[in-house]
Amino acid sequence: MGTHRVSALPTPTSAQPKILRSLRCCYMNNKPLDFPFLRSKVVTTVISAKTSVALDSKLTAIQNRLFERAHVEPMELKFLGIALGKQGIVGDAIYANPSMMPFPIQRCEYLKSLSNRQIAILTACFFANFYKTVANSESQALVSNMAAAEKSFEPYSDEYMILHQETSEEMDHIWTFRSVYNMVARETRSEEPFEAPGFFLGMVGSIPQDDYNSVDTQFRLSEECSHILELLHKPEGLQILLDEMKKKGRGFRYRTQHFLIGDAMRLLPAEDVQSLGLGGLWLLTRFAANVELKQGESYLFVDPEKFNYEPLAYNINQGHLHDEARHYTTSFDIGLTLYQAARPEAQAFIRELMRMTMEDYIKGQFLVFPEMLEAYSKGCLTIPFYFCKQTLEMAMSHQEFSDKLNNIDDLFSSWAQMEWPKKLPPFDAGLLTQKRWRYISQQYERIRQAIGIEYDVASLGNLLHRYKDILKQENLTEAFILA
């Protein structure tokens, strides 16, 4: 787990950049920001109508009408989270389709020997950890949604309220998922905290273990941040920043991107946020995360007629899917509009960041389980495998597993020694993987074509072949041969 420290502004020294010392003095003395590149500009969250980005009126009307229709009757998820939190993990009802868990359930003797009750606990742990990552990602949306709304639209206009109302829904989701996680942690006696890195802090695709360990979920106005702000106002500054993001590695890239889609928007005046396209960068990045979420969430409770799903967990999943369907449209359509309102060099900057982000997701999702195991053995943690590890650790601490204690690393070693087919069968886990891959590819093609992204063939290698091959599949009734 990354370090989690209370954020604090550093004591200014003569060695620190002037911008950082100025920021700290303003913060401590409650004075307005005063930087040379901001003088003559009003730093405020109030934007006149003249500086607002124009949205398609039809989109605005549809989104607000859908929100009103959805909330004609109370539809918060909290009451479900409260009920599930009090109920606990009861009986044999399962919290997810077992084929969605990245385990060799049909091939591993240990997993095949689990009782129905133990499978229920295993799926409850998977459900809790899946939505834990979602909730921590949605916490970023609280900041970024409102920053983008305040710097892009007239306050309390219909356009502004789209992101405002989505932020309200995210608060409900976070509260609900925390309630469920706390219940599962209590029953399994797990001490793993709810706080964790989300998608926007780099929990994307395949993350080196060292990068994961160094993630800091607490924001601090560092020299790194002040350097980024200065570059944003220099000629060729975006290209310089992009070169640094590539040179300094994945960890720096995600720290920088996280700052740009959040606190940088809050610090900069509206006209700069709009010309830099930071609201567009946020929503398009959110779109990529929406795809990652939906490719998993949509299939968690597939084929309800065939499985004994836990009703409260099922309804939490369905309610969240309902909300996120609207958020998904916002991410793409409004994100694209804000991107198009940015100046050309900012659009080029956003395109390149989106390319690298989408490729990161592909590198984590277009893998089969033995490839995830191999990556783990080399110090690289893919996100599906992260859920696998977290789920096993949590479940094995439950008293129902007292007769099934096992060393997780030994399990991984035994799985690595199995013979694995070079294809995905058109049933069970193989079919679900095909569906998820095709969905990701179809949605990424929308954004790739909309803003003109070209993938790096050398970076993706055979994964790009899988991406393209699954796009060609008109039906999924045959085995998918792995490139």
C-alpha positions as CSV (number, residue, x, y, z in Angstrom):
1,M,0.0,0.0,0.0
2,G,1.2,3.5,-0.7
3,T,2.1,6.0,1.9
4,H,-0.8,7.9,3.4
5,R,0.3,11.1,5.2
6,V,-1.5,14.2,6.3
7,S,-1.0,16.8,3.6
8,A,1.0,19.9,4.6
9,L,2.5,22.8,2.7
10,P,6.3,22.8,3.1
11,T,8.1,25.5,4.9
12,P,9.4,28.0,2.2
13,T,13.1,28.3,1.7
14,S,15.1,30.4,-0.7
15,A,15.9,27.2,-2.6
16,Q,12.3,26.6,-3.5
17,P,10.7,28.1,-6.6
18,K,9.1,31.5,-6.1
19,I,5.7,30.2,-7.1
20,L,5.8,27.6,-4.3
21,R,6.8,30.2,-1.7
22,S,4.1,32.5,-2.9
23,L,1.5,29.8,-2.8
24,R,2.4,28.9,0.8
25,C,2.3,32.6,1.9
26,C,-1.1,33.1,0.3
27,Y,-2.4,29.9,2.0
28,M,-1.1,30.9,5.4
29,N,-2.1,34.5,5.3
30,N,-5.4,34.1,3.4
31,K,-4.3,36.3,0.5
32,P,-5.2,36.0,-3.1
33,L,-2.8,34.3,-5.5
34,D,-0.4,36.7,-7.2
35,F,1.9,35.3,-9.8
36,P,3.3,37.2,-12.8
37,F,1.6,35.0,-15.3
38,L,-1.8,35.4,-13.5
39,R,-1.7,39.2,-13.1
40,S,-4.4,41.0,-15.0
41,K,-6.5,37.9,-14.7
42,V,-9.2,37.4,-12.2
43,V,-8.7,34.2,-10.3
44,T,-12.2,33.2,-9.4
45,T,-14.6,30.3,-9.6
46,V,-17.3,32.7,-10.9
47,I,-17.3,32.7,-14.7
48,S,-19.3,35.0,-16.8
49,A,-21.5,33.6,-19.6
50,K,-19.0,35.0,-22.2
51,T,-16.3,32.6,-21.0
52,S,-18.5,29.5,-20.8
53,V,-17.9,26.6,-23.3
54,A,-21.0,26.1,-25.4
55,L,-22.5,22.7,-25.3
56,D,-25.0,21.2,-27.7
57,S,-28.4,22.3,-26.2
58,K,-29.9,18.9,-27.1
59,L,-27.2,17.1,-25.0
60,T,-27.8,19.4,-22.0
61,A,-31.6,18.9,-22.2
62,I,-31.4,15.1,-22.6
63,Q,-28.9,14.7,-19.7
64,N,-31.0,16.9,-17.3
65,R,-34.2,15.2,-18.4
66,L,-32.7,11.8,-17.7
67,F,-31.5,12.9,-14.3
68,E,-35.0,14.2,-13.4
69,R,-36.6,11.0,-14.7
70,A,-34.2,8.9,-12.7
71,H,-34.9,10.7,-9.5
72,V,-38.7,11.0,-9.7
73,E,-38.6,8.3,-7.0
74,P,-35.8,8.1,-4.4
75,M,-33.0,6.0,-5.8
76,E,-30.1,6.4,-3.5
77,L,-28.0,3.3,-2.8
78,K,-27.3,4.1,0.8
79,F,-30.3,2.2,2.2
80,L,-29.0,-0.9,0.4
81,G,-25.5,-0.4,1.8
82,I,-26.9,0.0,5.3
83,A,-29.1,-3.2,5.0
84,L,-26.2,-5.2,3.6
85,G,-23.9,-3.9,6.3
86,K,-26.2,-5.0,9.0
87,Q,-27.0,-8.3,7.4
88,G,-23.5,-9.5,6.8
89,I,-22.4,-12.4,4.6
90,V,-25.3,-14.8,5.1
91,G,-25.8,-18.3,3.6
92,D,-24.7,-19.5,0.2
93,A,-25.9,-16.5,-2.0
94,I,-23.0,-15.2,-4.1
95,Y,-22.0,-11.6,-4.7
96,A,-20.7,-12.0,-8.2
97,N,-20.5,-14.5,-11.1
98,P,-17.6,-16.8,-10.2
99,S,-16.4,-16.6,-13.8
100,M,-15.7,-12.9,-13.3
101,M,-13.0,-13.6,-10.7
102,P,-9.6,-14.1,-12.3
103,F,-9.1,-17.6,-10.7
104,P,-8.8,-21.0,-12.4
105,I,-11.9,-22.2,-10.5
106,Q,-12.6,-25.1,-12.7
107,R,-9.0,-26.3,-12.8
108,C,-7.5,-25.7,-9.4
109,E,-8.1,-28.6,-6.9
110,Y,-8.0,-26.2,-4.0
111,L,-10.7,-23.9,-5.5
112,K,-12.8,-26.8,-6.7
113,S,-12.9,-28.2,-3.1
114,L,-14.5,-25.0,-1.7
115,S,-18.0,-25.3,-0.3
116,N,-20.9,-23.2,-1.5
117,R,-20.5,-21.1,1.7
118,Q,-16.8,-20.5,1.0
119,I,-17.5,-19.5,-2.6
120,A,-20.1,-17.1,-1.3
121,I,-17.5,-15.5,1.0
122,L,-14.9,-15.4,-1.8
123,T,-17.3,-13.6,-4.1
124,A,-18.3,-11.2,-1.3
125,C,-14.6,-10.3,-0.9
126,F,-14.3,-9.8,-4.7
127,F,-17.4,-7.6,-4.7
128,A,-16.0,-5.5,-1.8
129,N,-12.6,-5.0,-3.3
130,F,-13.9,-4.2,-6.8
131,Y,-16.2,-1.5,-5.5
132,K,-13.5,-0.3,-3.1
133,T,-11.3,0.7,-6.1
134,V,-14.4,2.2,-7.8
135,A,-15.2,4.3,-4.7
136,N,-11.6,5.6,-4.4
137,S,-11.7,6.6,-8.0
138,E,-15.1,8.3,-7.6
139,S,-13.5,10.4,-4.8
140,Q,-11.4,12.1,-7.4
141,A,-14.6,12.8,-9.4
142,L,-15.8,14.9,-6.4
143,V,-12.9,17.3,-7.0
144,S,-12.6,17.2,-10.7
145,N,-16.3,17.3,-11.7
146,M,-16.8,20.5,-9.8
147,A,-13.5,22.1,-10.9
148,A,-14.4,21.4,-14.6
149,A,-18.0,22.7,-14.1
150,E,-16.9,25.9,-12.3
151,K,-14.2,26.7,-14.9
152,S,-16.2,25.7,-18.0
153,F,-19.8,26.8,-17.5
154,E,-22.0,29.5,-16.0
155,P,-22.6,28.7,-12.3
156,Y,-25.8,26.8,-11.8
157,S,-26.6,26.8,-15.5
158,D,-28.0,23.6,-17.0
159,E,-24.6,22.7,-18.2
160,Y,-23.0,23.2,-14.8
161,M,-25.7,21.2,-13.1
162,I,-24.9,18.1,-15.2
163,L,-21.6,17.6,-13.4
164,H,-23.0,18.9,-10.1
165,Q,-25.7,16.3,-10.0
166,E,-23.3,13.6,-11.0
167,T,-21.0,14.6,-8.1
168,S,-24.0,14.2,-5.7
169,E,-24.5,10.7,-7.0
170,E,-20.9,9.8,-6.5
171,M,-21.1,10.7,-2.8
172,D,-23.9,8.3,-2.5
173,H,-21.9,5.6,-4.2
174,I,-18.8,6.1,-2.1
175,W,-20.8,5.9,1.2
176,T,-22.6,2.7,0.0
177,F,-19.4,0.9,-1.1
178,R,-17.6,1.9,2.1
179,S,-20.5,0.3,4.1
180,V,-20.3,-2.9,2.2
181,Y,-16.5,-3.0,2.4
182,N,-16.5,-2.4,6.2
183,M,-19.0,-5.2,6.7
184,V,-16.8,-7.7,4.7
185,A,-13.7,-6.5,6.4
186,R,-15.4,-7.0,9.8
187,E,-16.5,-10.5,9.0
188,T,-13.2,-11.6,7.5
189,R,-11.2,-9.7,10.2
190,S,-9.2,-7.9,7.5
191,E,-7.3,-4.9,8.6
192,E,-6.8,-3.6,5.0
193,P,-8.1,0.0,5.0
194,F,-10.8,1.2,2.6
195,E,-8.5,4.0,1.3
196,A,-6.6,2.9,-1.7
197,P,-5.3,4.3,-5.0
198,G,-8.0,4.6,-7.6
199,F,-7.8,4.7,-11.4
200,F,-6.7,8.3,-11.5
201,L,-3.7,7.7,-9.3
202,G,-2.3,5.0,-11.6
203,M,-4.3,1.9,-10.8
204,V,-4.6,1.3,-14.5
205,G,-3.8,-1.7,-16.5
206,S,-0.4,-3.1,-15.4
207,I,1.4,-1.2,-12.7
208,P,4.9,-1.9,-11.5
209,Q,4.9,-2.9,-7.9
210,D,7.4,-0.2,-7.0
211,D,5.0,2.4,-8.5
212,Y,2.1,1.0,-6.6
213,N,4.0,1.1,-3.3
214,S,5.0,4.7,-3.8
215,V,1.5,6.0,-4.6
216,D,0.5,8.8,-2.1
217,T,-3.2,9.4,-1.9
218,Q,-2.8,12.7,-0.1
219,F,-2.4,15.9,-2.1
220,R,0.4,18.3,-1.3
221,L,1.4,21.4,-3.2
222,S,4.9,20.2,-4.0
223,E,7.8,21.7,-6.0
224,E,6.7,19.2,-8.7
225,C,3.3,20.9,-8.9
226,S,4.7,24.4,-9.0
227,H,7.0,23.3,-11.8
228,I,4.0,22.0,-13.8
229,L,2.1,25.3,-13.3
230,E,5.0,27.3,-14.5
231,L,5.4,25.1,-17.6
232,L,1.7,25.5,-18.5
233,H,2.4,29.2,-19.0
234,K,5.6,29.0,-21.0
235,P,5.9,28.9,-24.8
236,E,6.3,25.2,-25.8
237,G,5.6,24.4,-22.1
238,L,3.1,21.6,-22.9
239,Q,5.6,19.8,-25.1
240,I,8.3,20.2,-22.5
241,L,6.0,18.8,-19.9
242,L,5.0,15.9,-22.1
243,D,8.7,15.1,-22.8
244,E,9.3,15.0,-19.0
245,M,6.3,12.8,-18.4
246,K,7.7,10.3,-20.9
247,K,11.2,10.5,-19.6
248,K,10.6,10.3,-15.9
249,G,8.4,7.2,-16.1
250,R,4.9,6.0,-15.3
251,G,4.8,7.1,-11.7
252,F,5.6,10.7,-12.6
253,R,3.2,10.7,-15.6
254,Y,0.2,9.7,-13.4
255,R,1.1,12.1,-10.6
256,T,1.2,14.9,-13.2
257,Q,-2.0,13.8,-14.9
258,H,-3.7,13.5,-11.5
259,F,-2.7,17.1,-10.7
260,L,-3.8,18.4,-14.1
261,I,-7.3,16.9,-13.9
262,G,-7.8,18.1,-10.3
263,D,-6.1,20.7,-8.3
264,A,-4.5,22.5,-11.3
265,M,-7.9,23.3,-12.6
266,R,-8.8,24.8,-9.2
267,L,-5.7,26.9,-9.1
268,L,-5.9,28.3,-12.7
269,P,-8.3,30.9,-14.0
270,A,-11.2,29.8,-16.2
271,E,-9.7,31.0,-19.5
272,D,-6.5,29.0,-18.9
273,V,-8.4,25.9,-18.0
274,Q,-10.5,26.2,-21.1
275,S,-7.6,27.0,-23.5
276,L,-5.6,24.1,-22.0
277,G,-8.5,21.8,-22.3
278,L,-8.1,20.5,-18.7
279,G,-11.8,19.9,-18.3
280,G,-11.7,17.8,-21.5
281,L,-8.7,15.9,-20.3
282,W,-10.5,15.1,-17.1
283,L,-13.7,13.9,-18.8
284,L,-11.9,11.9,-21.5
285,T,-9.7,10.3,-18.8
286,R,-12.9,9.6,-16.9
287,F,-14.3,8.0,-20.0
288,A,-11.4,5.6,-20.2
289,A,-12.0,4.8,-16.5
290,N,-15.8,4.4,-17.2
291,V,-15.0,1.8,-19.8
292,E,-12.8,-0.1,-17.3
293,L,-15.6,0.0,-14.8
294,K,-18.4,-1.0,-17.1
295,Q,-16.5,-3.9,-18.7
296,G,-16.4,-5.4,-15.3
297,E,-19.5,-4.2,-13.6
298,S,-21.8,-5.1,-16.4
299,Y,-21.0,-8.8,-16.1
300,L,-20.7,-9.1,-12.3
301,F,-24.2,-10.5,-12.1
302,V,-24.7,-11.9,-15.6
303,D,-27.3,-14.7,-16.1
304,P,-29.3,-14.0,-12.9
305,E,-31.6,-16.8,-13.7
306,K,-28.8,-19.4,-13.4
307,F,-27.2,-18.2,-10.1
308,N,-28.3,-17.6,-6.5
309,Y,-27.2,-14.0,-6.3
310,E,-27.3,-12.0,-3.1
311,P,-30.3,-9.6,-3.6
312,L,-28.9,-6.5,-1.9
313,A,-25.6,-6.8,-3.7
314,Y,-27.4,-7.3,-7.0
315,N,-29.5,-4.2,-6.5
316,I,-26.5,-2.1,-5.5
317,N,-24.8,-3.2,-8.8
318,Q,-27.9,-2.5,-10.9
319,G,-28.5,0.9,-9.2
320,H,-24.9,1.9,-9.8
321,L,-25.0,0.8,-13.4
322,H,-28.1,3.0,-13.9
323,D,-26.3,6.1,-12.6
324,E,-23.1,5.4,-14.5
325,A,-24.9,5.0,-17.8
326,R,-25.6,8.8,-17.7
327,H,-22.1,9.6,-16.4
328,Y,-20.7,7.6,-19.3
329,T,-22.4,9.8,-21.8
330,T,-21.2,13.0,-20.0
331,S,-17.6,11.8,-20.1
332,F,-17.6,11.3,-23.8
333,D,-19.8,14.0,-25.2
334,I,-18.9,16.9,-22.9
335,G,-15.3,15.7,-22.7
336,L,-15.1,15.9,-26.5
337,T,-16.6,19.4,-26.5
338,L,-14.2,20.7,-24.0
339,Y,-11.3,19.1,-25.8
340,Q,-12.3,20.7,-29.1
341,A,-12.5,24.1,-27.3
342,A,-8.8,23.9,-26.4
343,R,-6.0,25.5,-28.4
344,P,-4.3,23.2,-30.9
345,E,-1.1,22.5,-28.9
346,A,-3.3,21.6,-25.9
347,Q,-5.3,19.2,-28.1
348,A,-2.1,17.5,-29.2
349,F,-1.0,17.2,-25.5
350,I,-4.3,15.6,-24.5
351,R,-4.2,13.2,-27.5
352,E,-0.9,11.9,-26.4
353,L,-1.8,11.5,-22.8
354,M,-5.0,9.7,-23.8
355,R,-3.1,7.4,-26.1
356,M,-0.7,6.4,-23.3
357,T,-3.5,6.0,-20.7
358,M,-5.6,3.8,-23.1
359,E,-2.6,1.7,-23.9
360,D,-2.0,1.2,-20.2
361,Y,-5.5,-0.1,-19.8
362,I,-5.0,-2.4,-22.7
363,K,-1.8,-3.8,-21.3
364,G,-3.6,-4.8,-18.2
365,Q,-6.9,-6.1,-19.6
366,F,-5.9,-7.9,-22.8
367,L,-4.0,-10.6,-20.9
368,V,-5.0,-14.1,-19.9
369,F,-4.4,-15.3,-16.3
370,P,-1.0,-17.1,-16.9
371,E,0.3,-13.8,-18.4
372,M,-0.9,-12.0,-15.3
373,L,0.9,-14.5,-13.2
374,E,4.1,-14.1,-15.2
375,A,3.9,-10.3,-14.9
376,Y,3.4,-10.6,-11.1
377,S,6.5,-12.8,-10.9
378,K,8.4,-10.0,-12.5
379,G,7.2,-7.3,-10.1
380,C,4.3,-6.0,-12.2
381,L,0.8,-5.9,-10.8
382,T,-2.1,-6.1,-13.3
383,I,-5.4,-4.7,-12.0
384,P,-7.4,-8.0,-12.4
385,F,-4.6,-9.8,-10.6
386,Y,-4.6,-7.2,-7.9
387,F,-8.3,-8.0,-7.2
388,C,-7.4,-11.7,-7.3
389,K,-4.8,-11.3,-4.6
390,Q,-6.8,-8.9,-2.4
391,T,-9.8,-11.3,-2.6
392,L,-7.9,-14.4,-1.6
393,E,-6.1,-12.6,1.3
394,M,-9.4,-11.3,2.6
395,A,-11.4,-14.6,2.2
396,M,-8.7,-16.8,3.8
397,S,-8.8,-14.7,7.0
398,H,-12.5,-15.6,7.4
399,Q,-13.2,-18.3,10.0
400,E,-15.1,-20.4,7.4
401,F,-11.7,-20.9,5.7
402,S,-10.0,-22.3,8.8
403,D,-10.0,-25.7,7.2
404,K,-8.7,-24.3,3.9
405,L,-5.7,-22.3,4.9
406,N,-3.1,-22.1,2.2
407,N,-0.1,-20.1,1.2
408,I,-1.2,-17.7,-1.6
409,D,2.2,-17.6,-3.2
410,D,2.2,-21.4,-3.3
411,L,-1.2,-21.3,-5.0
412,F,0.2,-18.8,-7.6
413,S,3.2,-21.1,-8.2
414,S,1.0,-24.1,-8.8
415,W,-1.2,-22.1,-11.2
416,A,1.8,-20.9,-13.1
417,Q,2.8,-24.6,-13.7
418,M,-0.5,-25.5,-15.2
419,E,-0.9,-26.0,-19.0
420,W,-2.9,-23.1,-20.3
421,P,-4.8,-23.1,-23.7
422,K,-3.9,-20.5,-26.3
423,K,-7.5,-19.6,-26.8
424,L,-10.6,-18.3,-25.1
425,P,-13.5,-20.8,-25.3
426,P,-17.0,-19.5,-26.2
427,F,-18.4,-20.3,-22.7
428,D,-18.0,-19.6,-19.0
429,A,-15.0,-17.4,-18.2
430,G,-13.7,-17.5,-21.8
431,L,-16.9,-16.1,-23.2
432,L,-17.1,-13.4,-20.5
433,T,-13.5,-12.4,-21.3
434,Q,-14.3,-12.2,-25.0
435,K,-17.4,-10.0,-24.3
436,R,-15.3,-7.7,-22.1
437,W,-12.5,-7.4,-24.6
438,R,-14.9,-6.6,-27.4
439,Y,-16.6,-4.0,-25.3
440,I,-13.4,-2.3,-24.4
441,S,-12.2,-2.3,-28.0
442,Q,-15.5,-0.9,-29.3
443,Q,-15.5,2.0,-26.8
444,Y,-11.9,2.8,-27.2
445,E,-12.4,3.0,-31.0
446,R,-15.0,5.7,-30.4
447,I,-12.5,8.0,-28.6
448,R,-9.6,7.0,-30.8
449,Q,-11.4,8.0,-34.0
450,A,-13.0,11.1,-32.4
451,I,-9.7,12.8,-31.5
452,G,-7.3,11.0,-33.9
453,I,-5.2,8.7,-31.7
454,E,-2.8,6.3,-33.3
455,Y,-1.6,3.4,-31.0
456,D,2.1,2.7,-30.5
457,V,2.4,-0.7,-32.3
458,A,5.8,-1.4,-30.6
459,S,4.4,-0.6,-27.2
460,L,1.3,-2.9,-27.4
461,G,2.8,-5.7,-29.5
462,N,0.6,-8.8,-29.7
463,L,-2.0,-7.1,-27.4
464,L,-2.9,-4.8,-30.3
465,H,-3.5,-7.8,-32.5
466,R,-5.9,-9.2,-29.8
467,Y,-7.6,-5.7,-29.7
468,K,-8.1,-5.7,-33.4
469,D,-9.0,-9.3,-33.7
470,I,-11.8,-9.1,-31.2
471,L,-13.2,-6.1,-33.0
472,K,-13.7,-8.3,-36.1
473,Q,-15.8,-10.8,-34.2
474,E,-19.4,-10.5,-35.3
475,N,-20.5,-13.2,-32.9
476,L,-18.9,-14.9,-30.0
477,T,-19.9,-18.5,-30.7
478,E,-16.4,-19.7,-31.5
479,A,-13.1,-20.0,-29.6
480,F,-11.0,-16.9,-29.8
481,I,-7.4,-17.7,-30.7
482,L,-4.9,-15.6,-28.8
483,A,-2.4,-13.6,-30.8
